Structures are given as structure tokens and as C-alpha cells.
Amino acid sequence: MCGIAAAPTAEEVFVLLESLQHRGQESAGIVWVENGELKFEGGLGLVKDAIKKFVPKGPAIGHVRYSTSGGYSRIQPVYNKRIALAFNGNVINFKFLEHNSSWDAEALLMAITNEMNKGKDLFEASKEVLAKAKGSYSIVILDKKGRLIVARDPWGFRPLALDFPYIASETAALEDIGKNWKEIPENKIIMIEGDTITKESEITEPKTPAYCSFEYVYFERPESYFNGVNIHVSRVRMGRILAKEKPAEGDVVIPVPDSGRSAAIGFSRASKIPLDEGLVKNRYMGRSFIMPPGVREKIAMRKYGVVKDVVHGKRVVVVDDSIIRGTTMKRIVKLLKSKGAKEVHVRIASPPVRAPCYMGIDFPSKEELVAFGRSEEDLARLWDAESVGYLSIEGLRKAIGVRHLCVACFSGIYPFPITKEEIDQILSTHRD
């Protein structure tokens, strides 16, 4: 999962990337046009640390990275003398696009450049390559003339919004700089020159959409919209439905901050159990899920404090948005009981994640998923909780209210066939 942005100036892209920082904390970069050449600035770490200098004027694109392939040290946008490219997603057949490439962003860049070398213009070359790409992508491409290509894959896995010539992965980022927005439809490719859309078309024949349900569950900011649905409102509904499907006898509902807060509000309203802030997040630690292994575990150990007076002597219902590896929840239960919680009931406002994601979320193998092969009772014993309850897939669909969701990480049923060869390629390039 990553964040991408484009704007008439690098300075505005920098601001947009800061608004998308929650989508990637490993690296950040900007490419801009200066005197007919593409210039790059970027590095590892947060936006403010990775991007130190740039020419404020000139069309630009940018990227914040949470890697799912190609290693932790890679930085986007990738670029050459002709074009620069930043994308959010995971192209599982990238070796088919360019066999000499080592990761998908590089493959897309090389393949599009190869098509341009054959005489195709930027628009047709991009469309030709993207039509062959299998997987998820929301993408921005900038050439040295300042022309911009914007595209969203035929299944619409990842979000993308524009108030042209401004582009961002999430609607909230555009609102942060005072822009209006509309969502770019799936299977759409657009060329922008200056402040004018000069070309647009569908990338390929229409597919059945597969909008990523995990965008609603965890990744997007509460203010953002995806397919016309506000993220906070959908999460509140997840909590309401969870309270009906998996009720708990409790004295207080506490969220796992910050992404579990909206669902906890819904759970509290539906259950009539008072809501309070029992867990306090160290706001300087970042999002542990999108951190590399090793760092992830260290952050989980120091991420939360407990307000003792909120939980002491009480039956606590702790609500989180999702559980992937279980790195944090066992620690949370232990912390709550060490502060005097009489009982701890864990409620998760999404279904159990039991299948790998191949579309850009960092769990490509089932062995790293704590819910794989375990029941709710097994997890309660593992975490030393009195009970564990998950939202059903049907409840999640109802809460989001959007047709054609991708729920493959919960169901194991993918939007299209994925071959063993493609899976092996994903796993072999997951970390170089």
C-alpha cells in the first residue's frame, strides 16, 4: 500500500504527500520538471526527512511507500530521462511486461519506455502496457514536457481522486489543500496537459470491479471517500453490526487507537455500553502494520499506554479494526489486565484474515496470518482474553454498502485466477 500525488508544483506535491503519510512510512520521493529535464529528490523515512530540497515550480509527481515487493530500500517515483512513474498497488505479472526488471514499478517504467521507443506517444504507450498489467494499480506518470498520465486499474482495487491537474490517492488529501474532487473510475486512463484533459479512454474491456475492502477497514483516513462512501461512516456501521453479531457483556468499550475508534463508536452505540479512552497511543511511533519486520515488533511493544482508572475492576470490550499477525493484541490484553481489568473481550470490526493478499497489502503468505487455522476460541486462549469475536463477511459487505468488493483476504476467493507461477514470483520478489 502506498500513496501517490501529482500537482502543478513540487511544493504542492510535498504537501499532498504529507497528507498521505499514513499510507507509507518507509520512503518518499518527488520528481519534477525543471528546464525540460526530470529531477528527483527522495530517500528513506518520512516525507519531511526524505525530501530535503526541490524546485518549487514545475509539474511534479510524488510517492510515499509501504513496500509489498522489491525490498524496503526502494524509492518511488522511478524515472529515466523521458518519464517518471509512481504507483500504488501490486502488478503480479510484471516479469511478463519486462523480464529484465526486479520489481513491478521498474517493469512498468521500462515497458512503457520500450513502447515509446517503438514510436508510440506517451498516452498510447501507457495504455498498451497497462492493458497487459494483471493486478492492482493507481498510477501517475510524468514526462519531461510536463504531460501527466493518470490511470486506475480495470478492477478498481485502489482509490484515486482528482481535481485536475491535482491528483491524490485519497480525497482527504485534496481537501487538505482546499480542492474539490471526484473519484477516477476504474479502467480509466487520462492525459492532462497543463490544466486540460486532452485524452481519456478505457484501458481495456470492462471487468467486474473488485474494490479493496481493506481500504475501508484500515488504510484510508476517516475523512476520505472511496466509491462514494465515507470511511468513518462505514467503520461506525461495522462496529454497530459487530455488536449485534458478536455481543459482549462489558462495562466499558475502548478503541484501539486510532483506526479502531470509529468501529468502537458504532459498537458502543449499538450495545449501549459506555465508550471511553482506555488505550493511549504514542503518536510518534507510526503505524506498526506498515513497518518492516523487527521494527514492527519493537513498535508494538511500546505503542500503547493504559488509563488505569478507565479499566480497573471492569469488564473491558476492546475494539480494533482488524488483526493480521497478532503482533499487538496479545500485548494489549496483557497491558489491560496488568492495570486491573477484570475481563477483556476482544472484538474485531472485520472478518478473520485467513488468506494472502496479492494486490498490494503486506501479507502475501498465509503462515504469517494469526487467524489462519485458528478459531475465535483458539485466539482467545492465545491472547489470554475472555472472548474474541469477529465481524462476518456478510456484515462487512452490509456496513460498506458497495457492490463488487474484493474480500479475498477474508474468503480466499480472488477476483481472477492467479497461477502458482505468479504466486511464486510474488513471494520471490516480496523482499529482495
C-alpha angles and dihedrals in degrees: 000000000000142000127241133190142176132189142155090265136035089230091062091046089054090055092047091051091053087054088053096045091113089067094062137005104172100081143345137199146174130204119193138174115253121173092337094311133102114242126192135205124173149105147167122315135030123344094258091052100038100047110055105157140013141150104264095215128065133062112295145178129201145189142200114200137219101169127225096163140015099041135283096275097063119109132199147242091066113203149169132188093290110036144009125209137195124178144172117215142044126278106203097189097048092129087062089055094047119359093194093061126101099203139017101258090053091047092053092049094049095044094050091047090050090054090050089051087058090060103267118135121241094265097048094042092052093046092048093054098039091052087062096044114106116204136030129328141156105182146182123195125189126192129201090259090062095252116146132212119198123185143165122201122258092254095047095225096156130046125248130171136182146192091181129271085019117079130180139165091237134037091227091065091057091047088053090066094042098260131140117227148198126195118250109237121240116266092027128132121188134184118209123193113185104320095331132093103227101174137016137163144143114284097222140334112317118274130198102269120246108191112192109252090198089067087066095041100049124340109063127074113256091244094056128099126217119188089349094304121118111233096219093050092050091050092050088053090050089056093047093051091044090056090055096044098042109020120186133202102235146146098213138018116215127183127224097237135270112357094031094057099087093050091047089055089054093046092050094049094049096043097039088227111139117256120226140161106255099151121060118200124216096234093202095061098076128215107319094202092065095046125100118262112275091030089053093056094046091051092049091056094054102028103098141042126193130232098224097199091057096054107024112120093356139116101244125204107199114196124201130175096232145339121222113159098002090235094139110028098070088052091049094052091048091049093050093050091046087058093053106270107162094207134002120208115187118211122184119200094213135049122272111283102232105150134060122259116227096176103078110297118114104249107085097155129055093220092074093054112098093206094053108112093357131107125215088260090053091052092048089056092044092053096035090239126147090233143350125208131180132197114251123243089245090052091050092051091049093049094051094041096203124125121230100031121172106234096162094128088059101035104028089230111123127206091240136010116281117199126223088243091056092047091050089050091051092050094045093052096036090100123006 
